[in-house]
Amino acid sequence: MSGLSEQSLIECQRIIHGFRDKKIMVVGDLMVDEYVWGEVSRVSQEAPVPIVLIKERSFRLGGACNVANNIASLGAMASPVGLVGDDYRAGLLRDMLSERGIPVEGLIHDQNRATTTKTRVMARGQQIVRYDEESTEEPGEEARAFMLSFIRERMPNIDALIIEDYGKGVICPEFIRELLTIARDSGKIVTVDPKDEHFLLYKNVTVMTPNVHEVATFWGRKIKTFDELHAAGKKLLDETHSEAILVTRGEHGMLLISREAEPFSIPTVAREVYDVTGAGDTVIAVLTVALCAGASMERAAQLANYAAGSVVTEIGAATVTADELLASLADSLEQQKGNS
């Protein structure tokens, strides 16, 4: 975090200590991340592809479930809501969430869908191939009504709503409109990790967190300069009437565009990048919890950027705890003093 001072560190500590009593609902595409670990020593005679000798399988929370896991790791309370299938992977999600103390009442079974699963085959420390099993159809009227009823009943007891749109069908236009109406009527903070085809449906939200490629798709042409990125982000801000747009830029950090201030560029803090899987989930989790804890949009974005810099140093979707975030901030200040 650039420009970190003793005073700003104290402010960050206050914000992070305020995470614990916050309640965040995460609505979106619930997923299982499966990792198949193996070794490669030869190439197939059938096709020019490596043969992977499988040694181990592991499962992790993915999609909106990973966002909920990030929230829980920070010490806040997360409530994921979405559709799962009538399959063993739905049971895996329930077990993994329950092990982390995350409520599972919002996992709504739909026998017409498969539980979204992304399987990554790993060898020699890198991904060889990924294959997905999923249903991308929009939910039926009964499933959508059940989700909305569940959300409406619990909305008064939460501090913020996160919408996680991975384009797997659950977050469809009609559902978005009804969901946002419920959230606005309750006056809640609403943060959105959007799919670009749905950008203009997210009207009057607190903040959206698209990546630079999604913003370029919305703008209709490739973004080559900082000024073009700012112009594209400003257009998205104006057309959605959002309070802010936080554009994630990979190794270039983030750009915060808001109505009340000049564009705020945040450089990356990652020292080494091993895997960006789930980094966006960490960003929106920390951003949202920090806003609930009273942080300004700029400070919340800085904390989110710092947390993302930590998780990309690990393979697979990772999380950061409040204590780890505090320790990283303190280390950064010490390094800054040593360089001055």
Residue, then its C-alpha position, 0 to 999 in steps of 0.5 A: m500500500s503506497g503512502l502508508s503512514e502511522q496514522s493510516l495504519i491505525e485507521c486500518q487497524r480500527i477498520i479491520h477490528g470492526f470486521r467481526d460483527k458484520k454480516i454479508m450475504v453473497v448471492g450468485d454462482l456456487m461452485v466446487d473447485e477440484y484439483v487433480w494433482g499428478e506427475v508427467s513423465r511422458v507424452s501419449q502415443e495417441a495424441p501430442v498430449p502429456i500423460v498425467l499420473i494422478k497422485e491426489r485429488s482435493f476440493r475447495l470452495g469456488g465461485a460465490c462460496n469462495v467469496a463467503n470463505n474469504i469473508a469468514s476468514l476475515g472474521a465476519m459472518a457470510s451467508p451464501v445463497g444460490l442453486v446447487g444440483d442434486d449430486y454429490r458435489a452439492g454435498l461436498l459444498r455443504d460439508m466444506l462450508s459447514e467445516r468453516g462455520i458458514p451457514v448452508e441454508g441458502l444452498i437451494h437444490d435444483q434437480n434440473r441443474a448440475t452443481t458447477t465444478k471446475t476441475r484443474v489438472m496440475a503437474r510440475g506446479q502448473q495447470i495442464v488442463r481445466y475442464d468444467e461441468e455446469s448448467t448455464e440455463e436460467p433458473g426456473e420460475e419456482a427456483r427463482a421465487f424460492m431464492l428471492s423469498f429466502i433473500r427477502e426474509r433475511m435482508p433486514n439482518i445483514d449489513a451488505l449484499i454481494i452479487e457474484d455473477y460468473g455467467k452460470g445462469v443463476i444471475c439472470p436479468e429478471f432475478i437481478r432486477e428483483l434482487l436489487t429492488i429488495a436490496r435498495d428497499s432495505g438500504k443495504i450496501v450492494t457490491v457486484d462482481p459483474k459479468d459484462e453482458h449484465f453491466l447495465l442491469y446493475k443500476n444504482v449499486t454501491v460499487m462494481t468490481p470488473n476487470v480491465h478486459e470486461v470494461a474494454t468489452f463494455w466500451g467496445r474497443k481495446i483499452k491501451t492507455f490509462d486515459e482510455l481506461h478512465a474514460a471507459g470506467k467513467k462511462l460505465l459509472d455514468e450509465t449504471h448510476s453506481e457510486a463507484i467502479l473499482v477496475t482490477r488490472g492484474e499486475h497493474g493494480m487497481l483503478l477506483i473511479s467514483r463520483e466524488a473524487e478524482p480517479f484513484s490509482i492503486p499499484t499492486v503489492a504482490r511480490e510474486v504471482y503464482d496463481v490469480t485464481g480467486a483473487g477477484d473473490t478476495v477483492i470484493a470480500v475485503l472491499t465489502v467488509a471494509l465498507c461495512a466497517g466504516a472505511s471510505m471507498e478509497r481505504a476499502a479499495q486499498l485494503a482489498n488490493y493489499a489482500a489480493g497481493s497476498v492470495v496470488t502468492e499461493i496456488g489455487a483460490a486462497t484467503v487472508t485472515a484479519d490478523e494476516l492483513l494486519a501483519s502485512l500492513a505493519d510489515s509494509l510500514e516497516q519496509q517503507k521506513g527502511n527505504s526512506 
